[in-house]
Amino acid sequence: MNKLKYILFGMLIVLFDLAVYAVLGLLLMHYDDTYNESKGEYWNIASISFSEKIPYIAIIVLNAINLIAIVYLIYQIVKWMKKTSKLR
């Protein structure tokens, strides 16, 4: 039962992460729809309004958090594999 709880919790975190990505993606679609060449180069910070910078920065932060989580997960798997291989 304990392992099932961890698996369900992990799946919940992944679903929440995907939902946040979807919401941020929808918020960033506004920039695509209202892009004006006179404001600057496409996806340049100068051409993004303040309300569009928030989801832009949030998705970069979320990418960094996910990268750290993946590295930590790989570290834990390698640590677990080393531990179990010494027992055999």
MOKA-V653349 format. One record per helix or strand. SS is the DSSP state (2 for helix, 1 for strand). FROM is the first residue (numbers start at 0). TO is the last residue. If there is no record, write none. Layout:
SS:FROM:TO
SS:FROM:TO
This chain:
2:1:33
2:36:38
2:44:46
2:49:86
